[in-house]
Amino acid sequence: MKDFNFYAPTRVVFGRESEEKLPQLIQQYGGGKVLVHYGGGSAKRSGLLDKVFKMLNEAGISYVELGGVVPNPLLSKVQEGIDLCRREHVDFILAVGGGSVIDSSKAIGYGVAYPGDVWDFWDGKAVPQTCLPIGVILTIPAAGSEMSSSCVITKDEGMLKRGVNSDLCRCKFAIMNPERTYTLPEYQTAAGATDIMMHTMERYFSKYEDATLTDAIAEALLRTVKDSVFVVLKNPEDYRNRAQIMWASSLAHNDLTECGTEKDFACHRLEHELSGLFGVTHGAGLAALWGSWARYVMDKHLNRFVKFAVNVMGMTNDFVDPKAMAMRGVEAIEQFYHAIGMPISIPELIGRAATDEEIQEMVRKCSRDGKITVGAMEVIAAKDMELIYKMANK
């Protein structure tokens, strides 16, 4: 079992009408002038933003607003937010939305006090030294950014999608009302559940196989999300199962399921280039790639894949052919992806096969022109990336 340091400082306020506690939470964490940051029109159409503004006004909390965050949040919007925060002397950021809005908020928080180009952090030229405090009203359970140290941004020029990790950006609080997820479209619900599961699977598939308790937590989380997503796709207003998915979103990416193991995240790094190039939904991109990654690395890690097949996907172990059992687990989760409307290949994801030129571009970006590798359970270099992309392109 690997030594670990677990840190999860975010205050979670969970349940019906939990957003009513917003003003006191902002004041508790020193918010005097707030940037309310959000995405498209859904936050407005649902009435949530109007409720937020009303509560802030009644509490005498000054604020400015900035909407327009898109999936795979863009550097240009981050730069707009930095300029606005500096001009308005903002000292607290409130993200109203899902992972894209939260990551955009984190990037703005990094950039306000930084004298250079905020992209320096994602380009490896600088390390964040400070971040404005951030709070969240979560409306899309998927990315887990509400409790993570991660922040992923896409540079408009060249559509470079990169991540930065720092405890400085961890949110002060996360307000989670499962009722706010009732109106999520089916595709977004399914992609979100896939993303949640992948955050745990990227930690579960580890060369450290003796973290028994952590494995059990991960397996329970995966089974719960797998079961709950079917229920909410049939009944979007099923509070119990919406609540399971929302809480799982946070637990999947706050590093709990990494305690004693080592995260791999090769699929995430591969998918960043896929969604950066084609603008696809992150969770769907992960589903399109995972089976190919699994088949590529499986032979050296059969015990882990057999354990996944039995303890997560419910296979009965015949103790005869570990390779066949491992493959049954991979095929079972691909069947699950199809059952909830997710793709299991690049052609299913984008409506056509990627060209050789597009694959080479993704490899070049993911490997930083062959200078870096990804993955931990199995190290993936540029030549491996190319083979995995090509496997997923059939």
Buried (B, 14 or more C-beta within 10 A) or exposed (E): EBEBEEEBEBBBBBBEEBBEBBBEBBBEBEBEBBBBBBBBEBBBEBEBBEBBEEBBEEEEBBBBBBBBBBBBBBBEBBBBBBBBBEEBEBBBBBBBBBBBBBBBBBBBBBBBBBEEBBBBBBEEEBEBEEBBBBBBBBBBBBBBBBBBBBBBBBBEEEBBBBBBEBEBBBBBBBBBBBBBBBEBEBBBBBBBBBBBBBBBBBBBBBBBEEBEEBBEBBBBBBBBBBEBBBBBBEEBEBBEBBBBBBBBBBBBBBBBBBBBBBBBBBBBBBBBBBBBBBEBBBBBBBBBBBBBBBBBBBEEBBEBBBBBBBBBBEBEEEEEEBEEBBBBBBBBBBEBBEEBBBBBBBBBBBEEBBEEEBBBBBBBBBBEEEEEBBBBBBEBBBEBBBBBBBBBBE
